[in-house]
Amino acid sequence: MSDNFSAKETLAIYGACATTITLVRDGFFTEEKTPTMQDAIDYLEALDAAPLGVVLHIRVHGRNIPFGRDNVSKLMGEL
C-alpha cells in the first residue's frame, strides 16, 4: 500500500468482496472464509491473541488480491 492508504476507500472498493483469512499460529496455517472484507476485519478484531502472520485474500473478478500483515494493520488502525 502507498503512503496515502485509506481504509475507507479500500472498504468502499473491496468491502463487499468474499475474503479468505490466512492465519499463522505456532507454525500452522489456518484459513477462515468470510462473506465480506468487513466480516474478515471483525473476525480479526475478535481474536484473543494476535497471530504470527495474517494475510487477507480478497476475491475480485475471479482472482485473489492479497493484503499482507502491514496492510491489514493499517486497515484495522484506521477503522
N, CA, C and O atoms as a GROMACS GRO file, in nm:
protein
  316
    1MET      N    1   0.084  -0.118   0.000
    1MET     CA    2   0.000   0.000   0.000
    1MET      C    3   0.088   0.124   0.000
    1MET      O    4   0.200   0.123   0.051
    2SER      N    5   0.037   0.226  -0.056
    2SER     CA    6   0.112   0.351  -0.062
    2SER      C    7   0.094   0.430   0.068
    2SER      O    8   0.015   0.393   0.155
    3ASP      N    9   0.169   0.539   0.078
    3ASP     CA   10   0.160   0.623   0.197
    3ASP      C   11   0.023   0.688   0.213
    3ASP      O   12  -0.017   0.722   0.324
    4ASN      N   13  -0.049   0.705   0.103
    4ASN     CA   14  -0.181   0.768   0.110
    4ASN      C   15  -0.292   0.663   0.118
    4ASN      O   16  -0.402   0.685   0.067
    5PHE      N   17  -0.263   0.550   0.181
    5PHE     CA   18  -0.360   0.442   0.201
    5PHE      C   19  -0.482   0.493   0.278
    5PHE      O   20  -0.468   0.565   0.376
    6SER      N   21  -0.599   0.454   0.234
    6SER     CA   22  -0.722   0.493   0.302
    6SER      C   23  -0.807   0.369   0.328
    6SER      O   24  -0.849   0.301   0.234
    7ALA      N   25  -0.832   0.341   0.455
    7ALA     CA   26  -0.914   0.226   0.491
    7ALA      C   27  -1.056   0.243   0.438
    7ALA      O   28  -1.116   0.147   0.390
    8LYS      N   29  -1.109   0.364   0.446
    8LYS     CA   30  -1.246   0.388   0.399
    8LYS      C   31  -1.257   0.364   0.249
    8LYS      O   32  -1.356   0.308   0.202
    9GLU      N   33  -1.157   0.408   0.174
    9GLU     CA   34  -1.158   0.387   0.030
    9GLU      C   35  -1.143   0.238  -0.004
    9GLU      O   36  -1.210   0.187  -0.093
   10THR      N   37  -1.056   0.171   0.068
   10THR     CA   38  -1.035   0.027   0.048
   10THR      C   39  -1.163  -0.050   0.075
   10THR      O   40  -1.201  -0.138  -0.002
   11LEU      N   41  -1.231  -0.016   0.185
   11LEU     CA   42  -1.358  -0.082   0.216
   11LEU      C   43  -1.466  -0.048   0.114
   11LEU      O   44  -1.550  -0.132   0.082
   12ALA      N   45  -1.465   0.075   0.064
   12ALA     CA   46  -1.562   0.113  -0.038
   12ALA      C   47  -1.543   0.030  -0.165
   12ALA      O   48  -1.641  -0.005  -0.232
   13ILE      N   49  -1.419   0.000  -0.198
   13ILE     CA   50  -1.390  -0.076  -0.320
   13ILE      C   51  -1.409  -0.226  -0.297
   13ILE      O   52  -1.474  -0.293  -0.378
   14TYR      N   53  -1.353  -0.280  -0.188
   14TYR     CA   54  -1.348  -0.424  -0.166
   14TYR      C   55  -1.436  -0.475  -0.053
   14TYR      O   56  -1.442  -0.596  -0.030
   15GLY      N   57  -1.505  -0.387   0.016
   15GLY     CA   58  -1.579  -0.424   0.137
   15GLY      C   59  -1.681  -0.535   0.120
   15GLY      O   60  -1.702  -0.613   0.213
   16ALA      N   61  -1.744  -0.545   0.004
   16ALA     CA   62  -1.847  -0.646  -0.016
   16ALA      C   63  -1.791  -0.775  -0.078
   16ALA      O   64  -1.868  -0.867  -0.108
   17CYS      N   65  -1.660  -0.782  -0.097
   17CYS     CA   66  -1.599  -0.898  -0.163
   17CYS      C   67  -1.574  -1.011  -0.063
   17CYS      O   68  -1.537  -0.988   0.052
   18ALA      N   69  -1.595  -1.134  -0.111
   18ALA     CA   70  -1.562  -1.251  -0.029
   18ALA      C   71  -1.414  -1.248   0.006
   18ALA      O   72  -1.331  -1.210  -0.076
   19THR      N   73  -1.382  -1.287   0.129
   19THR     CA   74  -1.245  -1.277   0.178
   19THR      C   75  -1.206  -1.404   0.251
   19THR      O   76  -1.283  -1.456   0.332
   20THR      N   77  -1.086  -1.452   0.223
   20THR     CA   78  -1.030  -1.564   0.297
   20THR      C   79  -0.918  -1.509   0.384
   20THR      O   80  -0.832  -1.435   0.336
   21ILE      N   81  -0.919  -1.545   0.511
   21ILE     CA   82  -0.816  -1.503   0.606
   21ILE      C   83  -0.720  -1.620   0.624
   21ILE      O   84  -0.764  -1.731   0.656
   22THR      N   85  -0.592  -1.597   0.604
   22THR     CA   86  -0.491  -1.698   0.635
   22THR      C   87  -0.417  -1.650   0.760
   22THR      O   88  -0.357  -1.543   0.761
   23LEU      N   89  -0.423  -1.732   0.865
   23LEU     CA   90  -0.358  -1.701   0.992
   23LEU      C   91  -0.242  -1.797   1.014
   23LEU      O   92  -0.252  -1.914   0.979
   24VAL      N   93  -0.133  -1.747   1.070
   24VAL     CA   94  -0.020  -1.832   1.106
   24VAL      C   95  -0.008  -1.828   1.258
   24VAL      O   96   0.012  -1.723   1.319
   25ARG      N   97  -0.020  -1.948   1.316
   25ARG     CA   98  -0.006  -1.961   1.462
   25ARG      C   99   0.076  -2.085   1.490
   25ARG      O  100   0.046  -2.192   1.439
   26ASP      N  101   0.177  -2.071   1.571
   26ASP     CA  102   0.259  -2.185   1.612
   26ASP      C  103   0.306  -2.269   1.494
   26ASP      O  104   0.313  -2.391   1.503
   27GLY      N  105   0.338  -2.205   1.383
   27GLY     CA  106   0.388  -2.274   1.266
   27GLY      C  107   0.282  -2.342   1.181
   27GLY      O  108   0.315  -2.409   1.084
   28PHE      N  109   0.155  -2.325   1.216
   28PHE     CA  110   0.046  -2.385   1.140
   28PHE      C  111  -0.036  -2.277   1.071
   28PHE      O  112  -0.054  -2.167   1.124
   29PHE      N  113  -0.083  -2.310   0.952
   29PHE     CA  114  -0.170  -2.218   0.878
   29PHE      C  115  -0.316  -2.257   0.902
   29PHE      O  116  -0.350  -2.375   0.903
   30THR      N  117  -0.399  -2.158   0.921
   30THR     CA  118  -0.543  -2.178   0.934
   30THR      C  119  -0.611  -2.082   0.837
   30THR      O  120  -0.571  -1.966   0.826
   31GLU      N  121  -0.713  -2.130   0.768
   31GLU     CA  122  -0.788  -2.042   0.679
   31GLU      C  123  -0.933  -2.032   0.725
   31GLU      O  124  -0.995  -2.131   0.763
   32GLU      N  125  -0.983  -1.911   0.723
   32GLU     CA  126  -1.122  -1.883   0.754
   32GLU      C  127  -1.181  -1.807   0.637
   32GLU      O  128  -1.120  -1.711   0.588
   33LYS      N  129  -1.296  -1.847   0.592
   33LYS     CA  130  -1.363  -1.778   0.481
   33LYS      C  131  -1.475  -1.690   0.538
   33LYS      O  132  -1.551  -1.733   0.625
   34THR      N  133  -1.483  -1.568   0.488
   34THR     CA  134  -1.588  -1.476   0.530
   34THR      C  135  -1.657  -1.421   0.406
   34THR      O  136  -1.595  -1.410   0.300
   35PRO      N  137  -1.785  -1.387   0.419
   35PRO     CA  138  -1.859  -1.336   0.302
   35PRO      C  139  -1.815  -1.197   0.256
   35PRO      O  140  -1.832  -1.162   0.140
   36THR      N  141  -1.760  -1.116   0.347
   36THR     CA  142  -1.717  -0.981   0.310
   36THR      C  143  -1.585  -0.947   0.378
   36THR      O  144  -1.544  -1.012   0.474
   37MET      N  145  -1.519  -0.844   0.326
   37MET     CA  146  -1.395  -0.796   0.387
   37MET      C  147  -1.422  -0.741   0.527
   37MET      O  148  -1.340  -0.760   0.617
   38GLN      N  149  -1.533  -0.672   0.545
   38GLN     CA  150  -1.567  -0.619   0.677
   38GLN      C  151  -1.584  -0.732   0.779
   38GLN      O  152  -1.542  -0.717   0.894
   39ASP      N  153  -1.644  -0.844   0.738
   39ASP     CA  154  -1.656  -0.960   0.828
   39ASP      C  155  -1.518  -1.014   0.865
   39ASP      O  156  -1.497  -1.057   0.979
   40ALA      N  157  -1.426  -1.013   0.771
   40ALA     CA  158  -1.290  -1.060   0.798
   40ALA      C  159  -1.222  -0.970   0.902
   40ALA      O  160  -1.155  -1.019   0.992
   41ILE      N  161  -1.239  -0.840   0.888
   41ILE     CA  162  -1.180  -0.746   0.983
   41ILE      C  163  -1.243  -0.765   1.121
   41ILE      O  164  -1.172  -0.765   1.222
   42ASP      N  165  -1.374  -0.781   1.126
   42ASP     CA  166  -1.441  -0.805   1.254
   42ASP      C  167  -1.390  -0.934   1.319
   42ASP      O  168  -1.371  -0.940   1.440
   43TYR      N  169  -1.367  -1.037   1.238
   43TYR     CA  170  -1.315  -1.164   1.288
   43TYR      C  171  -1.177  -1.144   1.350
   43TYR      O  172  -1.149  -1.193   1.459
   44LEU      N  173  -1.091  -1.071   1.279
   44LEU     CA  174  -0.955  -1.047   1.330
   44LEU      C  175  -0.957  -0.966   1.459
   44LEU      O  176  -0.879  -0.992   1.550
   45GLU      N  177  -1.045  -0.867   1.467
   45GLU     CA  178  -1.054  -0.785   1.588
   45GLU      C  179  -1.102  -0.866   1.708
   45GLU      O  180  -1.070  -0.831   1.822
   46ALA      N  181  -1.177  -0.972   1.684
   46ALA     CA  182  -1.232  -1.053   1.792
   46ALA      C  183  -1.134  -1.159   1.843
   46ALA      O  184  -1.161  -1.224   1.944
   47LEU      N  185  -1.020  -1.178   1.776
   47LEU     CA  186  -0.923  -1.278   1.820
   47LEU      C  187  -0.864  -1.240   1.955
   47LEU      O  188  -0.836  -1.123   1.981
   48ASP      N  189  -0.845  -1.340   2.041
   48ASP     CA  190  -0.787  -1.315   2.173
   48ASP      C  191  -0.638  -1.281   2.164
   48ASP      O  192  -0.592  -1.186   2.228
   49ALA      N  193  -0.566  -1.358   2.085
   49ALA     CA  194  -0.422  -1.337   2.071
   49ALA      C  195  -0.389  -1.307   1.926
   49ALA      O  196  -0.446  -1.367   1.834
   50ALA      N  197  -0.297  -1.216   1.905
   50ALA     CA  198  -0.257  -1.180   1.769
   50ALA      C  199  -0.179  -1.296   1.707
   50ALA      O  200  -0.086  -1.348   1.769
   51PRO      N  201  -0.215  -1.337   1.587
   51PRO     CA  202  -0.141  -1.445   1.521
   51PRO      C  203  -0.004  -1.395   1.474
   51PRO      O  204   0.020  -1.274   1.465
   52LEU      N  205   0.086  -1.489   1.445
   52LEU     CA  206   0.219  -1.453   1.397
   52LEU      C  207   0.214  -1.390   1.259
   52LEU      O  208   0.297  -1.305   1.226
   53GLY      N  209   0.119  -1.431   1.178
   53GLY     CA  210   0.105  -1.377   1.044
   53GLY      C  211  -0.040  -1.374   1.002
   53GLY      O  212  -0.120  -1.457   1.043
   54VAL      N  213  -0.074  -1.277   0.919
   54VAL     CA  214  -0.210  -1.262   0.868
   54VAL      C  215  -0.203  -1.217   0.722
   54VAL      O  216  -0.128  -1.126   0.688
   55VAL      N  217  -0.281  -1.282   0.638
   55VAL     CA  218  -0.298  -1.237   0.500
   55VAL      C  219  -0.447  -1.245   0.468
   55VAL      O  220  -0.510  -1.348   0.490
   56LEU      N  221  -0.502  -1.137   0.416
   56LEU     CA  222  -0.639  -1.138   0.366
   56LEU      C  223  -0.632  -1.159   0.215
   56LEU      O  224  -0.555  -1.091   0.146
   57HIS      N  225  -0.710  -1.251   0.165
   57HIS     CA  226  -0.719  -1.276   0.021
   57HIS      C  227  -0.857  -1.229  -0.024
   57HIS      O  228  -0.956  -1.297   0.000
   58ILE      N  229  -0.862  -1.113  -0.089
   58ILE     CA  230  -0.988  -1.054  -0.133
   58ILE      C  231  -1.019  -1.108  -0.272
   58ILE      O  232  -0.938  -1.096  -0.364
   59ARG      N  233  -1.136  -1.169  -0.288
   59ARG     CA  234  -1.175  -1.228  -0.416
   59ARG      C  235  -1.243  -1.122  -0.502
   59ARG      O  236  -1.353  -1.076  -0.471
   60VAL      N  237  -1.177  -1.084  -0.613
   60VAL     CA  238  -1.228  -0.979  -0.702
   60VAL      C  239  -1.210  -1.024  -0.846
   60VAL      O  240  -1.100  -1.059  -0.888
   61HIS      N  241  -1.318  -1.023  -0.922
   61HIS     CA  242  -1.313  -1.054  -1.065
   61HIS      C  243  -1.238  -1.183  -1.096
   61HIS      O  244  -1.159  -1.190  -1.190
   62GLY      N  245  -1.263  -1.286  -1.016
   62GLY     CA  246  -1.205  -1.417  -1.042
   62GLY      C  247  -1.061  -1.436  -0.997
   62GLY      O  248  -0.999  -1.537  -1.030
   63ARG      N  249  -1.007  -1.342  -0.923
   63ARG     CA  250  -0.870  -1.358  -0.873
   63ARG      C  251  -0.862  -1.308  -0.729
   63ARG      O  252  -0.951  -1.236  -0.682
   64ASN      N  253  -0.756  -1.347  -0.661
   64ASN     CA  254  -0.735  -1.305  -0.523
   64ASN      C  255  -0.636  -1.190  -0.516
   64ASN      O  256  -0.530  -1.194  -0.580
   65ILE      N  257  -0.670  -1.088  -0.439
   65ILE     CA  258  -0.578  -0.978  -0.413
   65ILE      C  259  -0.534  -0.993  -0.268
   65ILE      O  260  -0.615  -0.981  -0.177
   66PRO      N  261  -0.404  -1.018  -0.246
   66PRO     CA  262  -0.357  -1.038  -0.108
   66PRO      C  263  -0.330  -0.906  -0.037
   66PRO      O  264  -0.276  -0.812  -0.095
   67PHE      N  265  -0.370  -0.900   0.089
   67PHE     CA  266  -0.337  -0.790   0.178
   67PHE      C  267  -0.254  -0.852   0.290
   67PHE      O  268  -0.307  -0.929   0.370
   68GLY      N  269  -0.126  -0.819   0.297
   68GLY     CA  270  -0.037  -0.874   0.398
   68GLY      C  271  -0.056  -0.808   0.534
   68GLY      O  272  -0.139  -0.718   0.551
   69ARG      N  273   0.023  -0.855   0.629
   69ARG     CA  274   0.010  -0.811   0.768
   69ARG      C  275   0.018  -0.660   0.784
   69ARG      O  276  -0.062  -0.601   0.857
   70ASP      N  277   0.115  -0.595   0.718
   70ASP     CA  278   0.130  -0.449   0.731
   70ASP      C  279   0.006  -0.376   0.680
   70ASP      O  280  -0.041  -0.281   0.742
   71ASN      N  281  -0.045  -0.421   0.567
   71ASN     CA  282  -0.164  -0.357   0.510
   71ASN      C  283  -0.288  -0.384   0.596
   71ASN      O  284  -0.373  -0.297   0.610
   72VAL      N  285  -0.297  -0.504   0.652
   72VAL     CA  286  -0.409  -0.535   0.741
   72VAL      C  287  -0.402  -0.448   0.865
   72VAL      O  288  -0.504  -0.398   0.913
   73SER      N  289  -0.280  -0.429   0.919
   73SER     CA  290  -0.262  -0.342   1.036
   73SER      C  291  -0.305  -0.199   1.007
   73SER      O  292  -0.372  -0.135   1.088
   74LYS      N  293  -0.264  -0.148   0.889
   74LYS     CA  294  -0.305  -0.012   0.851
   74LYS      C  295  -0.456  -0.003   0.838
   74LYS      O  296  -0.518   0.094   0.882
   75LEU      N  297  -0.515  -0.106   0.778
   75LEU     CA  298  -0.659  -0.109   0.758
   75LEU      C  299  -0.732  -0.107   0.892
   75LEU      O  300  -0.824  -0.029   0.912
   76MET      N  301  -0.689  -0.195   0.984
   76MET     CA  302  -0.755  -0.203   1.115
   76MET      C  303  -0.728  -0.079   1.198
   76MET      O  304  -0.812  -0.038   1.278
   77GLY      N  305  -0.610  -0.019   1.181
   77GLY     CA  306  -0.575   0.101   1.258
   77GLY      C  307  -0.658   0.223   1.221
   77GLY      O  308  -0.680   0.310   1.305
   78GLU      N  309  -0.704   0.229   1.098
   78GLU     CA  310  -0.783   0.344   1.052
   78GLU      C  311  -0.931   0.330   1.082
   78GLU      O  312  -1.004   0.430   1.081
   79LEU      N  313  -0.976   0.211   1.108
   79LEU     CA  314  -1.121   0.191   1.130
   79LEU      C  315  -1.160   0.212   1.272
   79LEU      O  316  -1.278   0.199   1.306
   0.00000   0.00000   0.00000
